[in-house]
Amino acid sequence: MGQKVVAAQTHMVKPRGCDVNENALSDACKTELGLSEEQVKTGQPLEQVVEQRDTSLALESAVLVDRPEPVCAVADYTKGV
């Protein structure tokens, strides 16, 4: 039984203590992960991202409910953009 990706989403999460007037990222984050200050500062709150993920997973699961294969959700919280 093979595995298949049925949906992929990328969301930028804004740190709770992020001040738009300060640098939110270290130079290492910018270089190694390819992130920008603008991406982080305009990101969504974690709760909103989790809610979107849950809604999407529920919709995808409803579509796949008649399939014999199990549904598995995977999150990579370290992947850069």
C-alpha positions in Angstrom: 0.0 0.0 0.0 1.6 3.3 -1.2 1.4 6.6 0.5 0.1 9.7 -1.4 0.1 13.3 -0.5 -3.5 14.6 -0.9 -3.0 18.2 0.4 -0.1 20.4 1.4 -0.2 23.8 3.1 2.4 26.3 4.2 1.6 28.9 6.9 3.9 31.4 8.5 3.3 31.7 12.2 3.9 35.1 13.8 5.7 34.9 17.1 3.6 36.1 20.0 6.1 38.7 21.2 6.9 40.0 17.7 7.2 43.8 17.6 7.0 45.3 14.1 9.6 47.8 15.0 12.2 45.2 16.0 14.1 42.4 14.2 12.3 39.1 14.8 14.9 36.9 13.2 18.5 36.2 13.7 20.9 36.3 10.7 21.1 32.5 11.0 17.3 32.1 10.5 17.4 34.4 7.5 20.4 32.6 5.9 19.7 28.9 6.8 15.9 28.9 6.5 15.5 31.6 3.8 13.0 33.5 6.0 12.4 37.2 5.8 11.4 39.7 8.5 8.3 40.6 6.5 7.2 36.9 6.3 7.4 36.6 10.1 5.9 39.9 11.0 2.9 39.4 8.7 2.4 35.8 9.7 -0.8 34.5 11.4 -1.2 33.7 15.1 -0.5 30.0 16.0 -4.1 29.4 17.1 -5.4 30.6 13.7 -3.0 28.4 11.8 -3.9 25.3 13.9 -7.6 26.0 13.4 -7.1 26.2 9.6 -5.2 23.0 9.6 -7.9 21.2 11.6 -10.6 22.4 9.3 -8.6 21.4 6.2 -7.9 18.0 7.7 -11.5 17.4 8.6 -12.6 18.3 5.0 -9.9 16.0 3.5 -10.8 13.2 5.9 -14.5 13.5 4.9 -13.5 13.1 1.2 -11.4 10.1 2.0 -13.7 8.4 4.5 -14.7 5.6 2.0 -11.1 4.7 1.2 -9.5 1.7 2.9 -6.2 3.5 3.4 -5.7 5.2 6.8 -5.4 9.0 6.8 -2.3 10.5 8.4 -1.5 14.2 9.0 2.1 15.2 9.2 3.4 18.6 10.3 6.9 20.0 9.8 7.3 22.9 12.1 11.0 23.5 11.1 10.8 23.6 7.3 11.8 26.9 5.8 9.9 28.6 3.0 
